[in-house]
Amino acid sequence: MKKLSRIKYMMLVVAAMMGLVFTPIIATACSNLGPEKHMGVVRLINPIKGTLSLIDAETQKSIEFVAKKDLINKVSVNDTVVVTFEQKEQLLLAKAIVIHTSAKGLL
């Protein structure tokens, strides 16, 4: 019985250490970028509606931004981007998009 308890204890210690190692990486994704910025992977671009959707790196939820044509034209699906935005009522208006890694390869 003691051996089983020791194994469980060691597993708990390893899990806690992994949590401490990976939590800062996940938390820095959007929280530390500052206000009105999101980082994530582009999942959908709709040039007709003037929108792009990304999976937020921190929350893993889809976020839709309204963006001008020149901003939409510079990104591709699967690009990792940082979007600087402004909130107007229910809309998130993209003001700038910085591509960190592209579906076409590292930039």
N, C-alpha and C positions, 0 to 999 in steps of 0.2 A: 504494500500500500504506500509506504514512504517513497518508493522509487517512482510510482505513478504521480504522486504529488510533486516530486521534484521535477519531473518532465513537464507537468502542467505549469509549474512556476517558471521554468526556463522558457517555455513557449510564450508565456505572458511577457517576460522580460524582453524577448526578441521582438514581439509585436509592438511593445511600447517604444523600443528603440527605433524600429522602422517608422512608426508614427512620428517620432521626433525628427527623423531625417527627412521624411517626405512632406510633412505639413508645411514647412516654410516655402518649399518649392511651389506647392499648390496655392498657398495663400498669397504669394507675391504676384501671381498672374495678373490680377486686376486691381486688387486693393491698393497695392503700392504704386500703381501707375499714376494715381492722383484722381481728382474728380473729373467726371465726364469723359472717361476713357475706358474702353473695353478691349481686351485681347482675346482672340479666338481664331478658329478655323472657318473660312468661308464655306458655306454649304449650299447656298442658293443665290443666284444673281438673276434679277428680273429687270432687264433694261426698259421694258415697256412701262412697268409701274415705277421705275426709278428706285428700286429697293435692292438691298443685299441682306442676307441672313447669315449669321455666324453662330457657331457653338461656342459660348463663353468659356474661356479656359478655367475660370474659377468655379462657376456654378454648374457647368455642363448643360446649360439651358440655351435654347435658341433665342436669339435677339435679332429683331429686324430694324434696319436703319433705312431711312430715306436719304438718297444721295444724288448729287448732280451727275450728269452723264460722264464728265471727265474723270470723276472719282471711280465710278463703276467700271469704266473702260480699262483702268489700270490693274484691276484685280481679276483673279481666276478662282474657280472653285478649288478648294483644298489649300489655298494660300493661308499662311498664318499671318494675321494682321493685327495692328493696333488701330482702333477707330477713335478719333477724338470727335465728340458729338455735343450737340446742344439739345436740350429737351424743350419742345414746344407743345404744350398740352399733352396729348397722348403719343406724340411722334418723337422719335429720336432722329435728329437731323445730323448726318455725318458732315463734319467740317473738314476733316483731314483723314487720310488713310495711309499708314506706313506698313509696307510689306516686309515681314521679317524673314519668312521662308516662302518660297513659291512652289507651286505644284510642278513648275518647270525645273526646280533645283534651288539650291541655296543662293541667296543674293549676296 
